[in-house]
């Protein structure tokens, strides 16, 4: 959930809750005050009645002049010197409807006779007014909450617009474009600080990327010449007729080391370029045709080990890739299948359901592990650098394919799923 929506929901819930609590409190306060005024009115009418009686006004005079209902009954003697306040219900004449009321009961004496007086006053009309006010406040609270949400949405989107712009710029940012993130215009201090820091970070990332790219290119270029010179010098030394057997062995080891260094330089340079996404040229490549072409390149190695090759292409699969990367990917898979195979072994190549599988016989290996695709990991360190499959994994990840390995029934199988 977005920050703006979460903040609005919290504010709206809290605001509505406060409004409802305030409305309920007002309702209770208003109702209590109305009941209090009703009771005060009953005491005032009792006082008015006692004053009239003291002046000699006949008790029958009050039948229609006090309260909403008056009951006067003769009693034997005065018992309620102190007035008694009670809850009561008053019936609507001619209708089966009752109204909540308050009643005050007290005893009086007139002309030597005792009377019990009950003054009743309804509070329903006042409660109806209270209910109407409560409903009005409730509706006002809902309208206020709706207005509050709308205002918050508008205000927060205006306030957070620089942040959303900054997020969009971060998503579009790429060091390959060599374009820094420009801070959005805003007057909010926190957003200004955040934007400036991110802009500085983008500049630093571009600088680091440029430096790394230049270093990689320079290293690749500069290392080729010394390695070529060393290799040619070694070859001239090997051709020397006066070379002893021991010296020949030493020079052969040096040649292997130079070739290994050359392969490491080439492999690491390729991995670095993949990490920096420097391969942007896309060509529709027919996988079956590409595999056949690269097999022809490895024919001598396959025949040398007397390996039986079986191919099965059940469909045409075309993918968009850089041509050089596609060749490197297939070459490394074929080289791996040949190099780690046994004499008179087998290689099975199948292409179906947009999945290319290259399986080969080989010596017993460790249980299935993701380490097979780790950089510099090899079951035969003396004969392999451990870069081949890591390069394949990097290329596969670069284009969003899926790579898997399994070992069953004496076959090592590596599969690339092109529909991932």
Secondary structure, DSSP 8 states (H G I E B T S, - for coil): --HHHHHHHHHHHHHHHHHHHHHHHHHHHHHHHHHHHHHHHHHHHHHHHHHHHHTT--GGGGTTTSSSEEEEEEESS---SS-EEEEEEEE-TTSS-EEEEEEEEEEEEETTEEEEEEEEEE-HHHHHHHHHHHHHHHHHHHHHHHHHHHHHHHHHHHHHHHHHHHHHHHHH--GGGT----------HHHHHHHHHHHHHHHHHHHHHHHHHHHHHHHHHHHHHHHHHHHHHHHHHHT-TT--HHHHHHHHHHHHHHHHHHHHHHHHHHHHHHHTT-----EEEEHHHHHHHHHHHTHHHHHHTT-EEEEEE-S--EEEE-HHHHHHHHHHHHHHHHHT--TT-EEEEEEETTEEEEEEE-S---SS-GGGGSTT--S-TTT--S-HHHHHHHHHHHTT-EEEEEEETTEEEEEEETT-
